[in-house]
Amino acid sequence: MVKTLLIVLVVAVPGLVLYACSSPSRLLNSVISDTDYRLITQSYGEHPRQAVDIYEPRKTVQSGKPVVVFIHGGAWRTSGKAEYKFVAQALTQLGYVVIIPEYRVYPEVKFPAFVEDVVSALSSVNQRRPELLKRAQNRVILMGHSSGAHTAALLMTDQAYLQRSLPEVQVAGLVGLAGPYDLPMQDPEVVPVFEGFSPDEVNPVRQVGTAMPPVLLLHGLKDDRVKPFHTRHFADVLQQAGGEVETKLYDDVAHVSILAGLAMPLRFINNSYADLVTFLRRYD
């Protein structure tokens, strides 16, 4: 009964929650196993949202495998790390340590505070690396959905954010799901969050360099929340700069369901999980 309801919520009503998939996420998390990982949560600041979850696979992690940093979406306004246990479970099954930072949101803060929060979260984990990770964190795969994909892409293209606090950390790859990589700066939803900054400062497509790591971009062609144009444009710019980029566009897949397809009970609804697994094989 629970699984049937979950499928109805995510597949039949993909626009049920615009900013995050809060209700479907809670239901989804309740039906997946938590036996694949150990969860550690730590604070990295005084604000309640300045906390980070570290998921460590119970099986042996291959030496040298990057850590995956998943940055959740929510239009820079909502959502939280606890809603994405299903993402961590999918990745820990593949043998990855997963870090999911929570960050402050608008209207309490504006850009670039939420980007800096993600970096602060990673720095706090790095300071306790032997205790928390029991392995090196010198290579990370940045991964995000929606506005989280924007932050992940910005951290890859504008390396100054990481270099200031984590100069030893190398971005080994990027996985972006339904991200807005070329923000419409006049959009009423974008304006207050990024007020005072130019398109060159906030858009990953404006900051692509010639030494980008491998990139996987996933987007649903039925996405009415973040148009597929963003992924197509970002992929074109990366390719023109000589980058290695794979782009997967899915028919009849919407904004929420592209992420939900990573969860074990819902992998039949689209190919996002299978394409993610294929991309990650390069790090084995």
C-alpha positions as semicolon CSV with decimal commas, in nm:
position;residue;x (nm);y (nm);z (nm)
1;M;0,000;0,000;0,000
2;V;0,279;0,244;0,092
3;K;0,474;0,173;-0,224
4;T;0,159;0,210;-0,437
5;L;0,085;0,549;-0,281
6;L;0,446;0,657;-0,331
7;I;0,434;0,572;-0,701
8;V;0,111;0,770;-0,741
9;L;0,263;1,071;-0,564
10;V;0,589;1,080;-0,760
11;V;0,485;0,952;-1,101
12;A;0,126;1,060;-1,144
13;V;0,159;1,393;-0,960
14;P;0,517;1,508;-1,031
15;G;0,433;1,872;-0,958
16;L;0,283;1,801;-0,616
17;V;0,560;2,000;-0,447
18;L;0,735;2,262;-0,656
19;Y;1,043;2,348;-0,456
20;A;1,131;2,013;-0,305
21;C;0,966;1,674;-0,294
22;S;0,906;1,688;0,080
23;S;0,598;1,466;0,122
24;P;0,703;1,207;-0,138
25;S;1,055;1,212;0,005
26;R;0,941;1,131;0,356
27;L;0,726;0,848;0,227
28;L;1,004;0,721;0,003
29;N;1,260;0,728;0,284
30;S;1,026;0,522;0,500
31;V;1,029;0,226;0,259
32;I;1,400;0,199;0,179
33;S;1,658;0,004;0,375
34;D;1,900;0,177;0,611
35;T;2,130;-0,125;0,642
36;D;2,377;-0,011;0,372
37;Y;2,530;0,276;0,567
38;R;2,619;0,433;0,901
39;L;2,496;0,791;0,947
40;I;2,687;1,062;1,134
41;T;2,552;1,416;1,171
42;Q;2,761;1,712;1,281
43;S;2,715;2,088;1,304
44;Y;2,947;2,326;1,123
45;G;2,798;2,652;1,250
46;E;2,561;2,801;1,504
47;H;2,252;2,818;1,280
48;P;2,018;2,514;1,302
49;R;2,052;2,457;0,927
50;Q;2,433;2,455;0,944
51;A;2,462;2,079;0,981
52;V;2,588;1,801;0,759
53;D;2,507;1,431;0,725
54;I;2,786;1,184;0,647
55;Y;2,681;0,842;0,517
56;E;2,951;0,578;0,537
57;P;2,894;0,249;0,348
58;R;2,900;-0,057;0,566
59;K;3,086;-0,245;0,297
60;T;3,453;-0,177;0,237
61;V;3,513;0,142;0,040
62;Q;3,757;0,106;-0,247
63;S;4,078;0,298;-0,180
64;G;4,097;0,621;-0,378
65;K;3,726;0,637;-0,454
66;P;3,600;0,997;-0,444
67;V;3,350;1,116;-0,186
68;V;3,012;1,219;-0,330
69;V;2,877;1,554;-0,208
70;F;2,503;1,579;-0,277
71;I;2,356;1,931;-0,262
72;H;1,980;1,935;-0,228
73;G;1,747;2,168;-0,414
74;G;1,461;2,381;-0,289
75;A;1,484;2,704;-0,494
76;W;1,733;2,836;-0,232
77;R;1,430;2,867;-0,002
78;T;1,339;2,529;0,147
79;S;1,408;2,156;0,175
80;G;1,665;1,984;0,398
81;K;1,924;1,711;0,413
82;A;1,703;1,455;0,591
83;E;1,473;1,435;0,288
84;Y;1,745;1,279;0,072
85;K;1,828;0,962;0,260
86;F;1,715;0,771;-0,051
87;V;1,990;0,940;-0,256
88;A;2,254;0,850;0,003
89;Q;2,127;0,492;0,017
90;A;2,159;0,455;-0,361
91;L;2,516;0,585;-0,356
92;T;2,637;0,398;-0,047
93;Q;2,513;0,079;-0,215
94;L;2,765;0,160;-0,487
95;G;3,042;0,195;-0,229
96;Y;3,058;0,575;-0,200
97;V;3,089;0,784;0,112
98;V;2,815;1,048;0,080
99;I;2,808;1,395;0,234
100;I;2,480;1,589;0,235
101;P;2,514;1,942;0,371
102;E;2,222;2,152;0,480
103;Y;2,258;2,527;0,435
104;R;2,090;2,855;0,521
105;V;1,821;2,972;0,279
106;Y;1,648;3,286;0,152
107;P;1,511;3,518;0,288
108;E;1,739;3,476;0,588
109;V;2,044;3,484;0,361
110;K;2,120;3,564;-0,001
111;F;2,385;3,455;-0,250
112;P;2,663;3,360;-0,191
113;A;2,591;3,258;0,170
114;F;2,439;2,920;0,081
115;V;2,733;2,835;-0,147
116;E;2,976;2,932;0,129
117;D;2,778;2,718;0,375
118;V;2,834;2,411;0,157
119;V;3,207;2,483;0,154
120;S;3,207;2,535;0,532
121;A;3,030;2,201;0,576
122;L;3,295;2,024;0,368
123;S;3,572;2,202;0,556
124;S;3,428;2,090;0,891
125;V;3,417;1,729;0,772
126;N;3,771;1,758;0,642
127;Q;3,895;1,879;0,981
128;R;3,763;1,558;1,140
129;R;3,848;1,343;0,838
130;P;4,028;1,056;1,019
131;E;3,739;1,022;1,264
132;L;3,444;1,074;1,027
133;L;3,561;0,933;0,696
134;K;3,851;0,709;0,794
135;R;3,993;0,791;0,452
136;A;4,115;1,083;0,240
137;Q;3,871;1,344;0,115
138;N;4,103;1,491;-0,146
139;R;3,872;1,406;-0,438
140;V;3,501;1,481;-0,448
141;I;3,222;1,430;-0,697
142;L;2,979;1,720;-0,672
143;M;2,616;1,624;-0,730
144;G;2,298;1,825;-0,701
145;H;1,936;1,854;-0,801
146;S;1,763;2,172;-0,917
147;S;1,905;2,474;-0,729
148;G;2,147;2,231;-0,564
149;A;2,277;2,142;-0,910
150;H;2,336;2,513;-0,969
151;T;2,547;2,533;-0,652
152;A;2,737;2,215;-0,743
153;A;2,810;2,346;-1,092
154;L;2,920;2,683;-0,955
155;L;3,162;2,515;-0,715
156;M;3,311;2,326;-1,009
157;T;3,339;2,621;-1,247
158;D;3,434;2,891;-0,994
159;Q;3,707;2,710;-0,806
160;A;3,782;3,009;-0,583
161;Y;3,513;2,894;-0,338
162;L;3,687;2,565;-0,264
163;Q;4,041;2,698;-0,300
164;R;3,995;2,947;-0,017
165;S;3,911;2,680;0,242
166;L;3,998;2,346;0,086
167;P;4,292;2,395;-0,151
168;E;4,381;2,026;-0,120
169;V;4,040;1,909;-0,250
170;Q;4,005;1,826;-0,619
171;V;3,668;1,815;-0,795
172;A;3,677;1,479;-0,971
173;G;3,337;1,508;-1,140
174;L;2,995;1,671;-1,152
175;V;2,650;1,515;-1,170
176;G;2,375;1,769;-1,231
177;L;2,006;1,679;-1,225
178;A;1,765;1,936;-1,366
179;G;1,983;2,232;-1,276
180;P;1,936;2,602;-1,371
181;Y;2,288;2,671;-1,500
182;D;2,203;2,996;-1,683
183;L;1,983;3,187;-1,440
184;P;1,732;3,435;-1,587
185;M;1,844;3,734;-1,383
186;Q;1,513;3,919;-1,426
187;D;1,301;3,629;-1,302
188;P;1,103;3,726;-0,987
189;E;1,218;3,409;-0,813
190;V;1,584;3,472;-0,891
191;V;1,609;3,849;-0,839
192;P;1,587;3,868;-0,457
193;V;1,824;3,575;-0,400
194;F;2,100;3,706;-0,630
195;E;2,041;4,080;-0,599
196;G;2,353;4,287;-0,654
197;F;2,543;4,025;-0,853
198;S;2,604;4,007;-1,226
199;P;2,524;3,709;-1,452
200;D;2,898;3,647;-1,484
201;E;2,928;3,598;-1,108
202;V;2,635;3,361;-1,054
203;N;2,602;3,152;-1,369
204;P;2,810;2,837;-1,418
205;V;2,779;2,871;-1,797
206;R;2,971;3,200;-1,774
207;Q;3,260;3,047;-1,578
208;V;3,347;2,728;-1,764
209;G;3,723;2,684;-1,800
210;T;3,943;2,457;-2,008
211;A;4,024;2,205;-1,736
212;M;3,684;2,082;-1,624
213;P;3,640;1,730;-1,480
214;P;3,396;1,477;-1,636
215;V;3,034;1,590;-1,619
216;L;2,701;1,407;-1,633
217;L;2,392;1,619;-1,692
218;L;2,043;1,468;-1,656
219;H;1,718;1,645;-1,739
220;G;1,356;1,553;-1,806
221;L;1,197;1,692;-2,120
222;K;0,870;1,728;-1,929
223;D;1,031;1,951;-1,668
224;D;0,818;2,264;-1,632
225;R;1,008;2,386;-1,327
226;V;1,359;2,416;-1,478
227;K;1,354;2,406;-1,855
228;P;1,582;2,156;-2,036
229;F;1,741;2,455;-2,212
230;H;1,967;2,494;-1,909
231;T;2,121;2,151;-1,946
232;R;2,155;2,180;-2,325
233;H;2,324;2,519;-2,298
234;F;2,561;2,413;-2,019
235;A;2,656;2,098;-2,211
236;D;2,727;2,301;-2,526
237;V;2,953;2,543;-2,338
238;L;3,140;2,258;-2,168
239;Q;3,194;2,081;-2,500
240;Q;3,314;2,400;-2,668
241;A;3,573;2,433;-2,389
242;G;3,694;2,080;-2,458
243;G;3,526;1,925;-2,157
244;E;3,407;1,567;-2,124
245;V;3,029;1,584;-2,080
246;E;2,749;1,331;-2,110
247;T;2,394;1,459;-2,148
248;K;2,084;1,248;-2,090
249;L;1,744;1,394;-2,176
250;Y;1,442;1,183;-2,085
251;D;1,101;1,188;-2,251
252;D;0,803;1,221;-2,017
253;V;1,020;1,284;-1,711
254;A;0,945;1,581;-1,485
255;H;1,142;1,785;-1,233
256;V;1,087;1,571;-0,924
257;S;1,070;1,228;-1,086
258;I;1,421;1,254;-1,233
259;L;1,555;1,252;-0,876
260;A;1,302;1,001;-0,746
261;G;1,423;0,757;-1,011
262;L;1,743;0,709;-0,809
263;A;1,549;0,541;-0,529
264;M;1,540;0,164;-0,523
265;P;1,157;0,128;-0,534
266;L;1,125;0,370;-0,829
267;R;1,412;0,289;-1,063
268;F;1,169;0,163;-1,323
269;I;1,020;0,509;-1,384
270;N;1,320;0,644;-1,579
271;N;1,689;0,575;-1,652
272;S;1,847;0,829;-1,415
273;Y;1,987;0,563;-1,182
274;A;2,123;0,342;-1,461
275;D;2,291;0,639;-1,630
276;L;2,439;0,753;-1,298
277;V;2,583;0,405;-1,236
278;T;2,739;0,398;-1,584
279;F;2,899;0,738;-1,529
280;L;3,037;0,645;-1,186
281;R;3,206;0,331;-1,315
282;R;3,497;0,547;-1,429
283;Y;3,586;0,598;-1,060
284;D;3,601;0,226;-0,973
